[in-house]
């Protein structure tokens, strides 16, 4: 069930649903890497400022792909309490993995932000953009971190998501803009014709282009 040719196509379609925010005091906060490709057409369409937030999934020792929680660079940590209880895993058990993921967060933050001017968040309308949500845990960590910065309105915009993920994050935002919650949902990539990995170089190139247009 393909819905989008690629992340740019998804961003262009999502931008149409966000055009009411054109000309308003809005900051689009992209989640790299893939989320920034989706965010680029939105930034251009509504004339918003661009910022980034970089959450990371926290897996387990036995299954790195399992979403046991998520972290953001400011130290925000959320846990999948139901999963931890079911597998008898403690927060202390995850500490070495969190430390490792935090090191990668700091690396990406330094690489991506060297060409990005700091944007003010307090009192602004903030639209958080990613390329999709499967579990929603990494996005939820980003939302909690941004909520602490006191935006006037917090919106999540994703092209496609699992219904359970939308339910998980909906209480953390003022609005969710998600055109599709198809079932069955196995992975975000199943709804894209091209879902190749976005490189650091692509992220930096998009940031430079959008910053030069401000």
C-alpha angles and dihedrals in degrees: 000000000000117000104165135037092213142327093284091054089049091050093050091052092045091049090062089061092050099047091109087074092059113128093009126119094272136154119198109210111198126201108222143255107024094009093066091059089054091044096053097076090044092053090049095044098050099028094238130158117254128232135159139225121188116205121176130206116239112218129185131259092254097038117028091181094058113102102233090155144311141242140203130206093258090063098261109153126183126183134209091235095184092053094045092051093047093051096036093240121151130209087246090059089058096049096095090050092047090051091051093048091047090057090055090047091055091048092052092043091055094045096047100038099053089088097034124094115221113258127208114241106178111100094004131117104250123200113193113205132194133159093249145314130247103167098359095220098118091046090048091056090052091050093051091050092050093045088060088061091063106238114184090232131011119204130179117209121186129157095224138003145165111264090236090056092052090050090050096053101033095089091054095059141048093232140007117209107194119147095195138036100168127182135252092039117186104152139350092243094064089075095054128074089208115029100154119157115276112231129221088246092057091049092051092047092053092047092051092048095049094043091052090056094056 
